[in-house]
Amino acid sequence: MTRPDFALLVVDLQRYYIDPRASFRAWTEFHAPGTLAYIEGRIRESVVPAVSRLKAEFGRRGWPTAYLRLCGTAEDRSDLHRIFRQAHDLAGSEGFPDLYPLASDPLSEILPEAAPEPGDAVFDKTTFSGFASGGLVSWLRETAPRAIVFAGLATSQCVDTTARDASDRGFGVVHIEDAQADYGADEHYASLFASRGVCGGVILSSGEFCADPDAILSRMDAGTSRDRSD
């Protein structure tokens, strides 16, 4: 199999962030009113269109796409990272059960507007990094992309942690700014800025990436890549 230039990784773009029936949304709004209104707007107005643009380009070139889902498999969520588990337990004690839905819960599914297509891979994880749990590592070993293009939620948390792990494992990293969202603009842009030195400094819009990914890869290989803020 020919080694693909890029793989697209869509991180935690799941229903429970914005579905009004989700405890995650209700509990977050209970403690920080308005927070999820921001991220929902960002998801609908920027992230979903950008992911769709990327998927069309990846499909045209035959490059692989994978999705990550943050969810539990144990009823008591004992398999979750301790920070997620603590939040889940606290939310339950305050009347918001199932903060992080089980993998079998429809609220754990990818947003329908950006749902996986036939041939896309989907991996469940219980940690911030997709490399620390689930099947992503094996998939990347098999597909062996030269670089990973990152989209999804939240920029400063699971996206950033997974991207840094990818860089440590020798993958090139491309952050797609308009395909990511955080709980606020400050966190989003601060995370991308901080990631430049660790992940190679490639921060682009989906339009910039899709316009000429071959040139981007060439610049990355030559060590001369520059993001649009430089």
RATA-V310397 format. One record per helix or strand of 2 or more residues. SS is the DSSP state (hx for helix, st for strand). FROM is the first residue (numbers start at 1). TO is the last residue. If there is no record, write none. Layout:
# RATA-V310397
ss/from/to
SS/FROM/TO
SS/FROM/TO
This chain:
# RATA-V310397
ss/from/to
st/6/11
hx/15/17
hx/23/31
hx/35/61
st/65/70
hx/82/93
hx/106/108
hx/112/114
st/121/125
hx/136/143
st/147/153
hx/155/168
st/172/181
hx/185/199
st/203/204
hx/206/211
hx/213/222
